[in-house]
Amino acid sequence: MSAWSIDRIAQALSGAMWTFSFLPDDNSTATFVHRCFRRQSWRDAGFRERTLMYAALPFAPFVTVVLAIAFTALNGQAIKKQTGKGIIWQAREQFEIALRYAILPPWYYIFELHDDDKRQRASEYINRFEVKTCLYRILRDYNGGLPIPAERSTSCIKDKLCFLSRCRKFSIAVSPVFFVVSKGEIKAIDWRGSGLPETDLFVKPLQGENGRNTIRWDYLGSGQYRRNDGKHATAQEVLESLCKASWRRSFLVQPRLINHTEVAQLANGTLATVRVMSCRNEWGEFEATNAVFRMAQNETVVVDNFHRGGIAVNVDLHTGELGSGTCGAWGATGGGWYERHYKTGVQILHRKLPCWTELLDLVRYAHGSAFSDQVVIGWDVALLASGPCMIGINKAPDLDMIQRISRCPLGNERFGKLLAFNLKRTIEAMHQSF
């Protein structure tokens, strides 16, 4: 087993491998998912990893205490003012849910488990480490229990150029790519002119996640560009800087996309996207289960990623209507809920997204045609004047954002039920192959 990720460390220190063995047999899909995670993680772990799990267990109470102190210091006073619960009370509740449900203290605040009604459903929350370290992988490796096709789409998910090619093969709307810059060389893809196009540019790594190392260059005219941090450069200087940076990582150079006019006020100068979760259902079709609209806090930020300071809003799947927005909840300043964008004052609550039916149709078509060997996908879709446009894809979508923004655990909701259905079929297929 390779070096442990943060999710694997969280898994070991949460005590989930033991906690989940004591869950009551309530026949719920959430309990099935937890037990499936425990069983499959233990079965797949080698001797070294099992030894590390045992070694980490005595440290779990100490880690819980340290995390509770740290995150109560960040959030405790704000929650006390909001709910009337004292610091000691909050700490006691954190220990309780960590012991009973393997939910570590940071997620007490992320999921707002200081709310008594939410805490009553604590067993229904699906931990990030459950899907990231185990469940998504076995679903992907065994194709959800269905025959594995000769051609897999997994390689076209991480590599953005491969993703572009696959989307175009199936006539899925995507953003054009002017250039690929790698190892100091510039390769034209959709650009036939000389030099840089005289338009705003968006630069992102060929391989990468969470909006890291992205840059925006605004075209000022007369061959001049301004970077999102305010630096000015000529077209030649922009190309030279990209070539130099490309020795460390490869980049895509694309046009800067502009949101539909009905969304532009929320976008705050940065492209806003909708994260849509879709999953294979009982009839072999692909169903959208959850959606979140994401926007940047201010125009100096070039991505709308929730974990990089963005604001996220739950979207009603049936109507495309927005709920209230919030930032992350690692600290008290990110724990509020906003009916209006707290920087611009633009109304968020009850606003309806344009082209909503077309967006859902695009997601279902893309999953069923180009990526049908993936059981679960998190899609990032922009709403442009021309309609919905596919921006990116995630084969292991994070559930923290979905569960926080929807203010509801997913374990017994539609996503949890489809996850359990596909896991059951996968496990049966695995047993038959042995």
C-alpha positions, 0 to 999 in steps of 0.5 A: 500500500502506498503512503497514506493519504489524509483520508486514510489517516482520518479513517484510522484515527476515527476508529471507524473500523471498530465503531461501525461494527457496533452500529444497530441493525436497523436495515437502513441503507446508511448502516449498510454503506458503513458496514460495507466500508468496514468489511471491504476496507479490512478485506483489502488491507494488507498485513502492514496496513492492518498493523498500522490501523491497530497501532493508530487506534490508541491515539484516536481518543487523543486526536479527538481531544486535540481536534475538539479543542482546536475546532471549538476554539474556532467555532465555539463562541459563535455557536454558543451565541447562535444556539445557547450551547456552552463550550463544554456542551459542544465538546461533549457532543463532539466526543459522543458522535466521534465515539458512536459514529466515527465523525471527527470534531471538524465535521461536527461543525461542517455538518452543523451537528450542534443542531439537535435534529441533525445530530439525531441523524448523525449515523446517516452521514457518509464520511469522506474517507468511506467513499474516498479510500474504499467504496468509490474504488471498488465500484469503479474497479468492478463497474458496479457489478456489471460486465467491464467494457473493453474500453474504460473511461477512467484515463479520460477523467484526470487528463483534461485533454483526454476529457476534451477529446472524449466529450467531443467524440460524443458531441458533449458541449465543452470549452475549446482549448487554444494550446497545450503547453508542456516542457517548454513547447506550445502545441496548438489545439483549437487555435490557428492564428499566430501568437496569443488570441486577443481575448481573455484567457484561462490557464489551468494544469493539464492534470490537477484538481481543486482549482490549484495553479489556475491563472486568468489573463484579461486582454487589455488591447494592443497586445497587453494582458493583465493577470488576476493578481494585477501583473501586466504582460505582453503576449510574448511575456505571457507565453514565455512565463507559461513555457517556463512554468510548464517544465514543472507541470503542463497547462491548458490555455482556454478562452475565459468563459462568461456565465449566462446573464441570469447568473453573471451577477452571482458569478462575481467576475469568476465562472460559476459552475454547478456540481451535479452528482449522478449515479447508475440506478436500478434500471441501468440508467444514470440519475442526477441525485444532488446539485450545488451551485458554486460561486467565488467570494470575490473577483480576484479569485479565479475559481469557484471551488468550495474548498478554496473559499467559494460560496455554495448553494443547494439547487432544487433538482426539480426546479433549479431554484437556489437555497441559501448560500454558505462558505466552508465551516472550518472556522466561525467566519465561514459558518453563516448562511446567506440569502444574499451574496455577502460581498455583493448583496446580490439575491441568492435565495429563490433565484432560478438557474437558467437552462436547468432542464438542458443541464440535467439532460446534458449530465444524463447524456454524458454519463450514459454515453461517454462515461457509462463505465463509471458508477458515480460521477461529480460533474462541473457544468457552467451555464453560458449564453449558449447553454450548459457547458461541461467544464470538468468531471470527478470520479471520486466526488466529495460528499462533504460539500453536498451534505453540508449544503443540503443540510441533510445526510445522504445515507438514507436519501436517494444517493445513499440508496443508489450507492447501497444498491450498486455496492450490493451488486458489486459485492455479489460480482466480487464473490462470484469472481473468487 
